[in-house]
């Protein structure tokens, strides 16, 4: 199949439970998965329950399944799930009241290999839930994929609203620095929210976001009463096999610089970021945290770091990244590795538990799916999960009229002792520009403090 999965998502918008893991741009760009019509089973509301949830599926001939995904769980995990095995960590509730896990078990899906350009339409023979025979489902899906695209341009119904004033966010940064000075934490990732009401389908806004900020770990998920639209460039977990056996990889981002239109100025911005002692120290702290998280599940001496630091450039910002790898001990599966990493260290801070407590106290509300994770757990044991940064959340707002919905996004950054509150605030606005522009082209921030 020669297929654009963003168009496929749009044309299948009437199907139930749509989830797209979308490697739309950037690097590495390997594979995308579009799931639809999940089995009638609600996902567990805890991370470790995913193991038994996926275990309900039987794979009769795994040799016929495509690479990257062969059926299993697709969905999202909220930040507010907290840290597995730490019941004393109390986090505020999500003000929008979304579930902590959304998604389901998928046996009908499309897989696309970006290396070869191949795509597969995969439909279960008889999953036992009364859906039509496979030949009928195939015809229905192909008819929809070949039909007219129902996309319509979203229409803003109100202004983009900053929910936490600059002076309040800057005061929180000062208070975080006081916690650092007291020796409570080394770093905390503070965020603040924006909202806007827009008329139009969330899939149409997602496609606008995809045009604004194509990224390797994008995604879309819809459920009853909500949706998330992510332009994430960050990998939380890749769990797969190579010639030596299972491996785990996480790819934290720390360090951000605004892009410049002038090529020479943009080059200097990138070079300054690579030379920034503050940003390199931030990245080093989070890499050490991720090494420690993976060390709990790894063989002795089998945790290592590559590409430290590596520059990644997107349309609006430059980032510093690094890869942290591990070889899991015998018997450790993808769920246990995911539990060791979740939530991602780059959006908590260090040490993780105390920084999460400080964040909860300063932000004063739950984060929901912001800074959680979207991904998939395969029946064969492989997994891929992003970190939900650069992510829009959506809920219907019928009080604003037909097809109206409210969008929310949170942006922030890692606070260290060397942080300048005004510069940190501006960095958060730079990160939010693609999200603001996706909601309305005139919404981008250009003002400096």
ABEGO torsion letter per residue (X at the ends): XBBBAAAAAAAAAABBGBBBBBBABEOBBABBBBBBGBBBBBBBABAAAAAAAAAABBBABAAABBBGBAEEBBEBBBAAAEBBGBAABBBBBBAAGBBABBEEBBABBBBBBAAAGBBBBBBBABAGAGBBBAAAAAAAAAAAAABBBABBBBBBABBBBBABBAAAAAAAAAAAAAAAAAGABABBBBBBBBBBBBBEBAAAAAAAAAAABBBAABBBBBBBGBBBBBABABBABBBBBBAAEBBBBBBBBBEBBBBBABAAAAAAAAAAAAABAAAAAAAAAAAAAAAAAAAAABBBGABBBBGOBBBBBBAABBBBBBBBBBBBBBGBBAAAAAAAAOBBAAAAEOBAAAAAAAAAAAAGBBAEABGBBBEBBBAAGBBBBBBBBGBBBBBBBAAAEBGBBBBBBBBBBBBBAABBAAAAAAAAAAAAAAAAAAABAAABBABBX
